[in-house]
Amino acid sequence: MNNINYEYQPISMWGYFGYQLLYSIPVIGIIILIINAISHPNINVRNYSRSYFCGLIIVLIITFSLLALGVLGDIASNFAS
């Protein structure tokens, strides 16, 4: 594994865990996520960042869609009463 170029080296399990924690930081994580998705030298980190970003966008679309339909407001009012 030592003769693999850094550009193609796989990410370890702890690497994925660390990137997951890093991307979970509210503002700094999003900035680092975008920077890694665009310009990280390791293609595996770039692909992981892009997939995390796509998942984040899907979750935001679903959340805003439910919010626009009033489903989330109804659920929140049921918990409040």
C-alpha positions in Angstrom: 0.0 0.0 0.0 3.0 2.3 0.4 3.6 2.5 -3.3 0.2 4.0 -4.1 0.3 7.6 -5.1 -1.3 10.0 -2.6 -3.8 11.0 -5.2 -5.3 7.4 -5.1 -4.7 6.3 -1.6 -7.9 5.0 0.1 -9.3 6.6 3.2 -9.2 4.6 6.4 -12.2 4.0 8.6 -11.0 6.6 11.1 -10.5 9.0 8.2 -14.2 8.7 7.2 -15.1 9.2 10.9 -12.9 12.2 11.2 -14.3 13.8 8.0 -17.8 13.1 9.2 -17.1 14.9 12.5 -15.4 17.8 10.7 -18.3 18.3 8.3 -20.7 18.3 11.2 -19.3 21.6 12.6 -22.0 24.2 11.6 -20.3 26.9 9.6 -16.6 25.8 9.4 -17.6 22.3 8.3 -19.6 23.5 5.3 -16.7 25.7 4.2 -14.2 22.9 4.5 -16.7 20.5 2.8 -16.9 22.8 -0.2 -13.1 23.3 -0.4 -12.5 19.6 -0.1 -15.1 18.8 -2.8 -13.5 21.2 -5.2 -9.7 21.0 -4.6 -8.5 18.2 -2.3 -5.5 16.4 -3.9 -6.9 12.9 -2.9 -9.7 11.8 -5.3 -11.3 9.6 -2.6 -11.6 12.6 -0.2 -13.0 14.7 -3.0 -15.6 12.0 -3.9 -16.6 11.6 -0.2 -17.0 15.3 0.2 -19.1 15.5 -2.9 -21.3 12.6 -1.8 -21.7 14.2 1.7 -22.7 17.5 0.0 -25.3 15.8 -2.2 -26.8 14.1 0.9 -26.9 17.4 2.7 -28.7 19.0 -0.2 -31.2 16.1 -0.4 -31.9 16.4 3.4 -32.4 20.2 3.0 -34.8 19.8 0.0 -36.9 17.3 1.9 -36.9 19.5 5.1 -38.0 22.6 3.2 -40.6 20.6 1.2 -42.1 19.3 4.4 -41.9 22.7 6.0 -43.7 24.3 2.9 -46.4 21.7 3.2 -46.9 22.4 6.8 -46.1 18.9 8.0 -43.2 19.9 10.2 -45.3 22.7 11.8 -48.1 20.2 12.6 -45.6 17.8 14.1 -44.1 20.6 16.2 -47.5 21.8 17.5 -48.4 18.2 18.5 -45.3 18.0 20.6 -45.9 21.4 22.2 -49.4 20.5 23.4 
